[in-house]
């Protein structure tokens, strides 16, 4: 990560509820402990479905030191603080942050545990498929600046 962890903690993207993380190559997932099951499902789907894109992102990360930060927000309010009021209808947002890319995931709606699980189960397949598509495109199109770009020689006539 080119941006330091201290810089991340002071950014609009960080939430104090993030007390867990998964680091795998260029992908850094930050989340709160109660979200562990959902986040692990996302992480395993990335490994299973985005193999070639993940390998490409690893190569780009090695060359640049940049990462893809997946932030699983514990509440609607924390998600909207990070991504703005215009993000009220979206389940996830993608923004560039220096050389890194931040992918914000909205928490399930509040309610009883049974209601939350019913909502999650009804929307899980569709939302996870959309998220995998977003991550696939993000990894394919991600072009962080290389630390040591190749030298270009010019000849004057």
Secondary structure, DSSP 4 states (H G I P E B T S, - for coil): --S-HHHHHTSTT--TT--EEEEETTEEEEE-GGGHHHHHHHHHHHHHH-HHHHHHHHHHHHHH---EEEEE-SSHHHHHHHH-GGGTT-SEEEEEETTEEEEEEPPPPPS-HHHHHHHHHHHHHHHHHHHHHHHHHHHHH--PPPTTPPP------
